[in-house]
Amino acid sequence: MTLSMKYASDYRRAGVPTWPTVHGFDSAGPFIALANGVRIGAGWLLRICRGDCVDAYTLALLGFSVTVMLGLSMWSVWRSSARFNHLLFKFASVRMLGSMVLIALGTIV
């Protein structure tokens, strides 16, 4: 979602419908915040329901990164700007890469 917000003008010119180009930036920010809130709940439910399938340290790091992302996305709802959206995009990219690395390492170890 943050990628489609950053490059909304390119998507619009290409005729590719994305949430921000179809529904606008005002609804994209709250959607990102809601999705991050759901991720926090899903992570803790995974830990409760699946027992020890996910290492507690991995889950804590994932939870921390999602909590930071939730804070940033909620802040973007109140103070939306192109510069802050770019910061949100960069953090989301690094967070997703880190999450995948942690999950891969968790399955190996």
PyMOL commands that place a pseudoatom at each C-alpha (Angstrom):
pseudoatom trace, name=CA, resn=MET, resi=1, chain=A, elem=C, hetatm=0, pos=[0.000, 0.000, 0.000]
pseudoatom trace, name=CA, resn=THR, resi=2, chain=A, elem=C, hetatm=0, pos=[2.813, 2.422, 0.830]
pseudoatom trace, name=CA, resn=LEU, resi=3, chain=A, elem=C, hetatm=0, pos=[4.452, 1.645, -2.508]
pseudoatom trace, name=CA, resn=SER, resi=4, chain=A, elem=C, hetatm=0, pos=[1.236, 2.434, -4.361]
pseudoatom trace, name=CA, resn=MET, resi=5, chain=A, elem=C, hetatm=0, pos=[0.952, 5.672, -2.389]
pseudoatom trace, name=CA, resn=LYS, resi=6, chain=A, elem=C, hetatm=0, pos=[4.504, 6.697, -3.237]
pseudoatom trace, name=CA, resn=TYR, resi=7, chain=A, elem=C, hetatm=0, pos=[4.050, 6.026, -6.951]
pseudoatom trace, name=CA, resn=ALA, resi=8, chain=A, elem=C, hetatm=0, pos=[0.348, 6.925, -7.201]
pseudoatom trace, name=CA, resn=SER, resi=9, chain=A, elem=C, hetatm=0, pos=[0.884, 9.282, -10.137]
pseudoatom trace, name=CA, resn=ASP, resi=10, chain=A, elem=C, hetatm=0, pos=[2.699, 6.551, -12.090]
pseudoatom trace, name=CA, resn=TYR, resi=11, chain=A, elem=C, hetatm=0, pos=[-0.079, 4.048, -11.390]
pseudoatom trace, name=CA, resn=ARG, resi=12, chain=A, elem=C, hetatm=0, pos=[-2.687, 6.640, -12.369]
pseudoatom trace, name=CA, resn=ARG, resi=13, chain=A, elem=C, hetatm=0, pos=[-0.921, 7.394, -15.688]
pseudoatom trace, name=CA, resn=ALA, resi=14, chain=A, elem=C, hetatm=0, pos=[-0.590, 3.674, -16.441]
pseudoatom trace, name=CA, resn=GLY, resi=15, chain=A, elem=C, hetatm=0, pos=[-4.271, 3.098, -15.645]
pseudoatom trace, name=CA, resn=VAL, resi=16, chain=A, elem=C, hetatm=0, pos=[-3.480, 0.562, -12.911]
pseudoatom trace, name=CA, resn=PRO, resi=17, chain=A, elem=C, hetatm=0, pos=[-6.114, 0.725, -10.174]
pseudoatom trace, name=CA, resn=THR, resi=18, chain=A, elem=C, hetatm=0, pos=[-4.646, 0.745, -6.671]
pseudoatom trace, name=CA, resn=TRP, resi=19, chain=A, elem=C, hetatm=0, pos=[-6.334, 1.658, -3.419]
pseudoatom trace, name=CA, resn=PRO, resi=20, chain=A, elem=C, hetatm=0, pos=[-4.889, 5.209, -3.263]
pseudoatom trace, name=CA, resn=THR, resi=21, chain=A, elem=C, hetatm=0, pos=[-5.637, 5.932, -6.934]
pseudoatom trace, name=CA, resn=VAL, resi=22, chain=A, elem=C, hetatm=0, pos=[-9.210, 4.624, -6.714]
pseudoatom trace, name=CA, resn=HIS, resi=23, chain=A, elem=C, hetatm=0, pos=[-10.257, 5.547, -3.162]
pseudoatom trace, name=CA, resn=GLY, resi=24, chain=A, elem=C, hetatm=0, pos=[-7.768, 8.313, -2.348]
pseudoatom trace, name=CA, resn=PHE, resi=25, chain=A, elem=C, hetatm=0, pos=[-5.028, 8.904, 0.174]
pseudoatom trace, name=CA, resn=ASP, resi=26, chain=A, elem=C, hetatm=0, pos=[-7.464, 9.797, 2.940]
pseudoatom trace, name=CA, resn=SER, resi=27, chain=A, elem=C, hetatm=0, pos=[-8.731, 6.222, 3.137]
pseudoatom trace, name=CA, resn=ALA, resi=28, chain=A, elem=C, hetatm=0, pos=[-5.361, 4.551, 2.474]
pseudoatom trace, name=CA, resn=GLY, resi=29, chain=A, elem=C, hetatm=0, pos=[-3.762, 5.791, 5.716]
pseudoatom trace, name=CA, resn=PRO, resi=30, chain=A, elem=C, hetatm=0, pos=[-6.478, 4.390, 8.014]
pseudoatom trace, name=CA, resn=PHE, resi=31, chain=A, elem=C, hetatm=0, pos=[-6.428, 1.140, 6.029]
pseudoatom trace, name=CA, resn=ILE, resi=32, chain=A, elem=C, hetatm=0, pos=[-2.680, 0.754, 6.649]
pseudoatom trace, name=CA, resn=ALA, resi=33, chain=A, elem=C, hetatm=0, pos=[-3.165, 1.484, 10.359]
pseudoatom trace, name=CA, resn=LEU, resi=34, chain=A, elem=C, hetatm=0, pos=[-5.980, -1.070, 10.596]
pseudoatom trace, name=CA, resn=ALA, resi=35, chain=A, elem=C, hetatm=0, pos=[-3.934, -3.714, 8.779]
pseudoatom trace, name=CA, resn=ASN, resi=36, chain=A, elem=C, hetatm=0, pos=[-1.036, -3.222, 11.188]
pseudoatom trace, name=CA, resn=GLY, resi=37, chain=A, elem=C, hetatm=0, pos=[-3.370, -3.533, 14.163]
pseudoatom trace, name=CA, resn=VAL, resi=38, chain=A, elem=C, hetatm=0, pos=[-4.673, -6.818, 12.770]
pseudoatom trace, name=CA, resn=ARG, resi=39, chain=A, elem=C, hetatm=0, pos=[-1.079, -8.031, 12.262]
pseudoatom trace, name=CA, resn=ILE, resi=40, chain=A, elem=C, hetatm=0, pos=[-0.318, -7.478, 15.936]
pseudoatom trace, name=CA, resn=GLY, resi=41, chain=A, elem=C, hetatm=0, pos=[-3.334, -9.525, 16.981]
pseudoatom trace, name=CA, resn=ALA, resi=42, chain=A, elem=C, hetatm=0, pos=[-2.608, -12.259, 14.446]
pseudoatom trace, name=CA, resn=GLY, resi=43, chain=A, elem=C, hetatm=0, pos=[0.986, -12.599, 15.646]
pseudoatom trace, name=CA, resn=TRP, resi=44, chain=A, elem=C, hetatm=0, pos=[-0.034, -13.093, 19.252]
pseudoatom trace, name=CA, resn=LEU, resi=45, chain=A, elem=C, hetatm=0, pos=[-2.818, -15.495, 18.264]
pseudoatom trace, name=CA, resn=LEU, resi=46, chain=A, elem=C, hetatm=0, pos=[-0.275, -17.498, 16.291]
pseudoatom trace, name=CA, resn=ARG, resi=47, chain=A, elem=C, hetatm=0, pos=[1.882, -17.777, 19.387]
pseudoatom trace, name=CA, resn=ILE, resi=48, chain=A, elem=C, hetatm=0, pos=[-1.061, -18.845, 21.571]
pseudoatom trace, name=CA, resn=CYS, resi=49, chain=A, elem=C, hetatm=0, pos=[-2.673, -21.256, 19.112]
pseudoatom trace, name=CA, resn=ARG, resi=50, chain=A, elem=C, hetatm=0, pos=[0.434, -22.854, 17.633]
pseudoatom trace, name=CA, resn=GLY, resi=51, chain=A, elem=C, hetatm=0, pos=[2.448, -23.310, 20.788]
pseudoatom trace, name=CA, resn=ASP, resi=52, chain=A, elem=C, hetatm=0, pos=[6.186, -23.170, 20.207]
pseudoatom trace, name=CA, resn=CYS, resi=53, chain=A, elem=C, hetatm=0, pos=[6.131, -23.050, 16.395]
pseudoatom trace, name=CA, resn=VAL, resi=54, chain=A, elem=C, hetatm=0, pos=[7.271, -19.445, 16.508]
pseudoatom trace, name=CA, resn=ASP, resi=55, chain=A, elem=C, hetatm=0, pos=[10.193, -18.580, 18.754]
pseudoatom trace, name=CA, resn=ALA, resi=56, chain=A, elem=C, hetatm=0, pos=[9.290, -16.056, 21.461]
pseudoatom trace, name=CA, resn=TYR, resi=57, chain=A, elem=C, hetatm=0, pos=[12.221, -13.769, 20.562]
pseudoatom trace, name=CA, resn=THR, resi=58, chain=A, elem=C, hetatm=0, pos=[11.270, -13.797, 16.893]
pseudoatom trace, name=CA, resn=LEU, resi=59, chain=A, elem=C, hetatm=0, pos=[7.682, -13.048, 17.761]
pseudoatom trace, name=CA, resn=ALA, resi=60, chain=A, elem=C, hetatm=0, pos=[8.783, -10.219, 20.072]
pseudoatom trace, name=CA, resn=LEU, resi=61, chain=A, elem=C, hetatm=0, pos=[10.911, -8.643, 17.303]
pseudoatom trace, name=CA, resn=LEU, resi=62, chain=A, elem=C, hetatm=0, pos=[8.089, -8.999, 14.812]
pseudoatom trace, name=CA, resn=GLY, resi=63, chain=A, elem=C, hetatm=0, pos=[5.663, -7.531, 17.343]
pseudoatom trace, name=CA, resn=PHE, resi=64, chain=A, elem=C, hetatm=0, pos=[7.968, -4.594, 18.006]
pseudoatom trace, name=CA, resn=SER, resi=65, chain=A, elem=C, hetatm=0, pos=[8.385, -3.828, 14.310]
pseudoatom trace, name=CA, resn=VAL, resi=66, chain=A, elem=C, hetatm=0, pos=[4.651, -4.067, 13.708]
pseudoatom trace, name=CA, resn=THR, resi=67, chain=A, elem=C, hetatm=0, pos=[3.982, -1.822, 16.713]
pseudoatom trace, name=CA, resn=VAL, resi=68, chain=A, elem=C, hetatm=0, pos=[6.385, 0.795, 15.325]
pseudoatom trace, name=CA, resn=MET, resi=69, chain=A, elem=C, hetatm=0, pos=[4.710, 0.451, 11.932]
pseudoatom trace, name=CA, resn=LEU, resi=70, chain=A, elem=C, hetatm=0, pos=[1.300, 0.872, 13.563]
pseudoatom trace, name=CA, resn=GLY, resi=71, chain=A, elem=C, hetatm=0, pos=[2.495, 4.036, 15.284]
pseudoatom trace, name=CA, resn=LEU, resi=72, chain=A, elem=C, hetatm=0, pos=[3.929, 5.428, 12.059]
pseudoatom trace, name=CA, resn=SER, resi=73, chain=A, elem=C, hetatm=0, pos=[0.807, 4.592, 10.092]
pseudoatom trace, name=CA, resn=MET, resi=74, chain=A, elem=C, hetatm=0, pos=[-1.453, 6.141, 12.724]
pseudoatom trace, name=CA, resn=TRP, resi=75, chain=A, elem=C, hetatm=0, pos=[0.723, 9.248, 12.682]
pseudoatom trace, name=CA, resn=SER, resi=76, chain=A, elem=C, hetatm=0, pos=[0.389, 9.360, 8.881]
pseudoatom trace, name=CA, resn=VAL, resi=77, chain=A, elem=C, hetatm=0, pos=[-3.387, 9.380, 9.277]
pseudoatom trace, name=CA, resn=TRP, resi=78, chain=A, elem=C, hetatm=0, pos=[-3.115, 12.584, 11.332]
pseudoatom trace, name=CA, resn=ARG, resi=79, chain=A, elem=C, hetatm=0, pos=[-0.178, 14.206, 9.510]
pseudoatom trace, name=CA, resn=SER, resi=80, chain=A, elem=C, hetatm=0, pos=[-0.293, 12.928, 5.953]
pseudoatom trace, name=CA, resn=SER, resi=81, chain=A, elem=C, hetatm=0, pos=[2.445, 14.250, 3.686]
pseudoatom trace, name=CA, resn=ALA, resi=82, chain=A, elem=C, hetatm=0, pos=[4.496, 12.972, 0.776]
pseudoatom trace, name=CA, resn=ARG, resi=83, chain=A, elem=C, hetatm=0, pos=[7.696, 13.092, 2.842]
pseudoatom trace, name=CA, resn=PHE, resi=84, chain=A, elem=C, hetatm=0, pos=[6.221, 11.160, 5.751]
pseudoatom trace, name=CA, resn=ASN, resi=85, chain=A, elem=C, hetatm=0, pos=[4.632, 8.656, 3.367]
pseudoatom trace, name=CA, resn=HIS, resi=86, chain=A, elem=C, hetatm=0, pos=[8.092, 8.033, 1.895]
pseudoatom trace, name=CA, resn=LEU, resi=87, chain=A, elem=C, hetatm=0, pos=[9.431, 7.367, 5.410]
pseudoatom trace, name=CA, resn=LEU, resi=88, chain=A, elem=C, hetatm=0, pos=[6.552, 4.958, 5.990]
pseudoatom trace, name=CA, resn=PHE, resi=89, chain=A, elem=C, hetatm=0, pos=[7.333, 3.242, 2.678]
pseudoatom trace, name=CA, resn=LYS, resi=90, chain=A, elem=C, hetatm=0, pos=[11.024, 2.829, 3.574]
pseudoatom trace, name=CA, resn=PHE, resi=91, chain=A, elem=C, hetatm=0, pos=[10.294, 1.491, 7.062]
pseudoatom trace, name=CA, resn=ALA, resi=92, chain=A, elem=C, hetatm=0, pos=[7.666, -0.921, 5.715]
pseudoatom trace, name=CA, resn=SER, resi=93, chain=A, elem=C, hetatm=0, pos=[10.146, -2.266, 3.157]
pseudoatom trace, name=CA, resn=VAL, resi=94, chain=A, elem=C, hetatm=0, pos=[12.876, -2.818, 5.738]
pseudoatom trace, name=CA, resn=ARG, resi=95, chain=A, elem=C, hetatm=0, pos=[10.355, -4.302, 8.188]
pseudoatom trace, name=CA, resn=MET, resi=96, chain=A, elem=C, hetatm=0, pos=[9.067, -6.799, 5.627]
pseudoatom trace, name=CA, resn=LEU, resi=97, chain=A, elem=C, hetatm=0, pos=[12.603, -7.836, 4.663]
pseudoatom trace, name=CA, resn=GLY, resi=98, chain=A, elem=C, hetatm=0, pos=[13.524, -8.255, 8.328]
pseudoatom trace, name=CA, resn=SER, resi=99, chain=A, elem=C, hetatm=0, pos=[10.355, -10.236, 8.995]
pseudoatom trace, name=CA, resn=MET, resi=100, chain=A, elem=C, hetatm=0, pos=[11.099, -12.649, 6.173]
pseudoatom trace, name=CA, resn=VAL, resi=101, chain=A, elem=C, hetatm=0, pos=[14.688, -13.092, 7.348]
pseudoatom trace, name=CA, resn=LEU, resi=102, chain=A, elem=C, hetatm=0, pos=[13.510, -13.769, 10.929]
pseudoatom trace, name=CA, resn=ILE, resi=103, chain=A, elem=C, hetatm=0, pos=[10.915, -16.267, 9.762]
pseudoatom trace, name=CA, resn=ALA, resi=104, chain=A, elem=C, hetatm=0, pos=[13.452, -18.049, 7.548]
pseudoatom trace, name=CA, resn=LEU, resi=105, chain=A, elem=C, hetatm=0, pos=[16.000, -18.178, 10.371]
pseudoatom trace, name=CA, resn=GLY, resi=106, chain=A, elem=C, hetatm=0, pos=[13.312, -19.381, 12.750]
pseudoatom trace, name=CA, resn=THR, resi=107, chain=A, elem=C, hetatm=0, pos=[12.553, -22.376, 10.561]
pseudoatom trace, name=CA, resn=ILE, resi=108, chain=A, elem=C, hetatm=0, pos=[16.251, -23.234, 10.195]
pseudoatom trace, name=CA, resn=VAL, resi=109, chain=A, elem=C, hetatm=0, pos=[17.145, -22.921, 13.867]
for i in range(1, 109): cmd.bond("trace and resi %d" % i, "trace and resi %d" % (i + 1))
show_as sticks, trace
zoom trace
